[in-house]
Each structure stands twice: as C-alpha cells, then as structure tokens.
Amino acid sequence: MKKTPPEIRILTDDVANKIAAGEVIERPAAAVKELLENAVDAGATRIEVEFRHGGKSFVKILDNGCGMTREQALMSLEAHATSKIKTPEDLFSISSFGFRGEALPSIASVSKFRMCTRPEGADFGTQIDVYAGEVKSVRECGMAEGTEILVENLFCSVPARRKFLKSDNVEASHISKLCRLYALALPELSITLIENSRVIFRSESGADIVDRVESVCGAELSGRLIELETRESGGMKLGGAILAAGESFATSRNISAFINSRPVDCRAVYSAVKEAYAPYVPKGRFAAACLFIELDPASVDVNVHPAKREVRLKNEFAVRDFIYEALSSRLAAYCLAKAGMPQKTEGNQQSYCATAKIPPAPSVRPSDFSVAAREGAPAEIFKIREPIAVLAPSKNAPSREVSGIESAAVDAAPSAPVRSGDWRYVGCVKKRFAVFETPKAMVLMSISAALKRVHFARIIAGLKGQRSPSQSLLIPVTVRFERADAEFFEVNRAAFEACGFSIEDFGKGCWRVAAAPAWLDIGQIENFIRDFVEECRAEEKSVRARSVGPEVFAKLAVRRIGAAGFSCDETSANALLSELLACEFHMTAPDGRPTLREVDIGV
C-alpha cells in the first residue's frame, strides 16, 4: 500500500498555549507558583495568595509590585513575551524567577482569567478579562499600585486534564507547601496564604531562619533545628538551619534547598546532607535542613525542566563538598557543646563527636524486650510487657520475671530448653543473633527479624478484633497535621484505634491521644504516629483510597524495628524464640528476611 506523506502545519497559538499549559501548569499549585514568581520579579514585598476548593475553582494573587501599563499588560498575555531576558546569552546567567514568557498565556488559555494592574504614578489601572485564551474585554479600573490576578475554573477548556486532578485536600496541600517554601526562601517578603476565607499562615519579613520556620512550618520542626552560621568560600555562600544531632525523621521531605533564593531539587545538596548526617542519623531515618545557597548565576542552569524546579550546576562536586564541610563542622561543634567539652580543632571534631553524637539509650533489665520502632530513637519505643513464652520448667528452677510485667512470672532455669526441650540457648553473636543448639543443627535467630515478626503478629491481632492491651495517659498527647497528612490520618484512624490507641477530635486538623498500646513507649507516641503518616505518604499510596489494609498498616508500623536495646541473654532470647515459634509464618520477618537460619553440624 502506497504511503502518503503527512501534511505538516504550524499549530495555532491557542493549541500551542494549551500544550504549554500541560507542561507548565499541570495542577493548581503550578499556576500559583508561576504567578507568585511573577510577583516576586515585579519587586513585591507583600503577596497575598487566596484559593478555594484546592485551587480548582478560584485562585487570587495580589501583590504590591511595580504593576504594568495597559500596553505591557496586553503584551504579557502573548506567547513568549517576557521582560526577563533579551538575548540567548541571558539564558546562561538567569537571576530572575521567570524568563520563558509562557506562564500567563498558558494559564489564560485554560481558565477564566482576570488581570488588574496599575503602575506607580498612574491615575487608574487596567483590567483585562480572558476566557479560554480569548480576550473578552479591556477597560480601566480603580486599584492600588501593583497587580491582582484572578484564575477561576482552571482547565475549563481541557476537561480531560481537570479529570486527573486529585482531591481538594491534596491539591490544597500542594499549594500550601509551595507557599511555605517561598516564605522560607524570601526573608524580606511577607506572604499571606488564605484558604476558603481562612488565613492559613502569614510570614513576616525580617525574621531569622528558625523563627521563619516556626511561623511557616510550626514548632514541631523548628524546635529540632539549630542555626547554621553563614559560610563563604570560592564564590559560594551558605546559611540556614539544620537538624540537631540525635534527631531524625521518617522521610526526607523536610530537606529544603534554595539556590539564589529559588526552591530547587538538587542532587549535590541532598548528597551532602546525607553524607554529613551519616554518623548521626540511623539507617532508614532522614535529616532535615533548610539551606540557602548563593552561587554565581552563570554556574547554575535553571532551564532544565518546564517547572524550573530542577537545576544543573557547573561544578556540582565543589558545591557538594562545600555544603558537606559546613554541615559536618556545625554538627561536630554542636556535639562538643552538648557534651560540655571545649571546641576542638577541625581536624579532630568529627572523630570526637562520633562518640558524643547521640545520648545513650536507657538501660533495661535483662528481662525486657526493647526494640527501636524508629532506629535511632530511644531504645524502649516498643516493649513487650505481657508474658511472652511458655518455657519448659526445670524442677528446681526459681520463679523469674520475664517481660516487664511485675505480676507475670514463669518458671525458668538458666539452661531451660524451649518448648519440648529440643532447643538449648548457646549464646549471642554481636547482639544481632541468638544461637541455639538442636539435636541435629545449630540455629541462628536474627533478633531484629524475630522482633519484627512478633510485633507484626501482635498488631495484626489487634486489627482483627482481638484485644490489644493499651495504657491510659495521665496527660493526653496532642497531634496536629497539615491538610494532606490530616486526611490520611483520619482515614486510617480506625486502624490506630484497633491497635490500642484512644483518639479524640481536638479541633480542625488536631487530635488528642488519651491512650496508646502497651508496647509503645509513652514518650514516643507522637513520633510513632507522625512517622507512620510520613512513611505512608512516601509509599505513594492511592490518594483517592488512602486507607491501608491491616497487613500494610502492620508492616509500616514495624518497619523501623531493630535489635537496638534488646538484651541478648538466655531469658530474653528463649522468651523471644517461644513467641516467634507461636507466630504464623515464623520463618520470615514481614519484610521477607529470614528469622531462623539452620547450620548443619553433621550430627
């Protein structure tokens, strides 16, 4: 069959703008980002962002910037019209937030759009109304100096894209996160965020970094930060706030990087933070940092991604090393100060701090089962408090307390075999494995894997309706979440309650915990709940069906359990083995790692 060459044509501006909108304006938060950046480039010192229904139906950006004349306002709605760059060479030294000239025409082409603007010295402003890319009216209006942009019914002309937007809460959380980032990035700018006529936050200009984090992100994060002294080297400058040694989070979402005041994703920054915190943050946990980096604009390529969030650095390794050295030195100095020691020279700060970085875990009795639900947290986060195992009694064995319940005792001798007497405890290897002898082999029990399986079984039992022991709290614990986290927690609230939590509503986005499971240390209740929600979000579960099943809930709950704090002696090892053997699928942990390994001894 003969093929006919296809006809090639130039797309109309209307179609081209809709394509650009799909690349640049993929959700309401992206439209807010572009309009907010335009306001910053216009020299605004006050910006008000208001939205409704997750930004789908209504977004308004009001600023006190330089404004525009009638001709400039009309020109700004043309494709690729910009005041930021003029020549190709300008692309290699971009100092403004915007520069492509795509945002306004793209947004106007997929919404009901109104721009009101007035420059300094003008007697009146200009109002331009656009619907789906078509200018409907241009007229004079009265207003203060600056610009106000109203975007309604976003994606009205491309309903297929609107169909893929998430729930109002999810879209609102993206807008909130974006505005918080810019409030942190620009200390001389005051940003007010309003949702459904309610003020979410208002950042004040001139505050120091830790105070800014507190006003924008809350005391839960700011209370764990220490200020990073400003450093300069080789044309690079760094300042900000970082997580204190000994603290950690379940995910990396609390790491924020700003290059030349622009919020960015940068591999060099994340790599430096990860390596600097390696001696201080346990495996599977993450640091937090709010880093402000100033570089020569010519050494930063922001024209990499349509959203301008990703950047490419000319000398990535030099930037990484600079950040790493600054963070390592600050953390070492912090450790020395906490230990009450005089400052050391830079050459030996790191080695000394390695021994002083984290307070020691609380001591436990040999009979206690103590494991870290969050590695690096105090060792007694999880504690099995009721009798665990039925040990075969020895005739003359004294009564002995087994697992932290004062009234619970079982008969056990130092050499008491487990169950039918076929297993005999031999010893412990590096506090990671308990060694048992059987008639035909040696068996290694992975302590961390066994603890995961035991606690997994306990949580599943609670979720399936069996009684889950809980402890009432003398002083209830209050937990507050942002929009997206709050929705996720509320959807999974029943699972928490089935595990032994007693949870009461305590205002919008706020709950009060009156009781918690007996295996959860009281001091770690809030951290446990927050870590669970953070890890679930990091798992990228479906946002339209945000509840998790019993097994997923239990796996996430025990993910951070390790052998830290477990007293590997005969009593504890035998008790853990007995409880493990009583579990379904006792040969593996929930993550698939083997709990028991048999070593043939040739008998």
C-alpha angles and dihedrals in degrees: 000000000000114000121223116215110246121247113254118212140170114251118241118248090250093058093040091053091051090052090050089049089056090055100039104025104043094147139004092269089060091055090049090050094053094046093045091051091050089053091051091049088051089062098254119169094184125044127177119199117192128176143164134205093012091308093293096113104023138019125164127183118189122182139169094224129131096288125206140261121243092263093047092048092053091045091052089064092060119097115268093004110146142151094205103079137020109175135036089252090063089068089070096058107035114169099165126081096235128036112144100077093223105108105076098043090044094052093043091052094059103037149035098274133190127180123190116181139164128183124216113282096018118128094219141006135242125247120199122186120198131177121194091337097313118114107231102179144354119198145145121272139179117245144129121273112287136047135293120192123188121194118187133177095010115211091014090144094046105045092170090067092045089055090063095056116112128236121302091255093053094047090046091053090054091053091047093050091048094051091046090054093053091045087056094042097053112047094179092054125086113212125188118193118199125185121187090343092308122114109237096184141334120207118208121216121243099030119135119254100263091048089048091052090050094050093044105033104019137249093282089076102027092052090065097049132095124199118256113221114235113262131189130193136152095353092312126115128191135186139144139094131299138192116275116247112267094035126099144166134222094241139025095243092107092067110099125179126193120189113192087346092304117122105235145168107235127172093205092058096047091046092052093048092048094050095043091053096043093104093045108040121061121235111280093026128097140217128231127225141164105203127183112198125185118199137164104278088226089064094054123073110201094167093088105097132029090240091049090225096119119065136189120219125214093217105023096166094052091052092047093050092046092053093043093053092047094050095043092051093048094048092047091050090048092052092050091050092049090050090052092241127139117256114277127212116271090254095066104025094094097049094048094045092054087073096043102039101105131024112252118264115258115269117254135198116257089249095057123102104214123171135164112246085187109034110236094028120109110299097242098064090114121031128171101223105175126070108286112187142025104229120196104254125236114224096242098028117134121233111268134190111240117186117010100282106119095211096045118092136158132187112257134155123204089256097036110145121226119256108325096010095260094118125063124188112239106174148287129281115215090323088285103089133035112211122217132182121220128180091265108024150006115258126206115204115201103223096204093046092047092050090050091053093046094050091042089057092048093051093046089051090054093047092050093057103269116134111274112199113236137183124225116231121231089208113030118231116237118213123189126190137187119245102276094039091046092054092050092048093048092050091052095039093107090058091054091049092049088056092057104276120134107207129185130188111252106177134303111334091354133105136180121220111211098173137016137192116284091239093060119085111236093231092057101049097104093042091050093052093045093047091051092053093045093050092048090053090047088054087063095227118184108287092208092057101031099164117101127216123248095263094047090048092050093046092052091045093055098036095103096043113122139159094269110133096009111138104224101206131128098268095048094042093050092047092049092048092052093051091045093053089052091058125094111249089014094166093075139037119239089262091057099255114137117254096195129037121188120213114197111227095187098250 
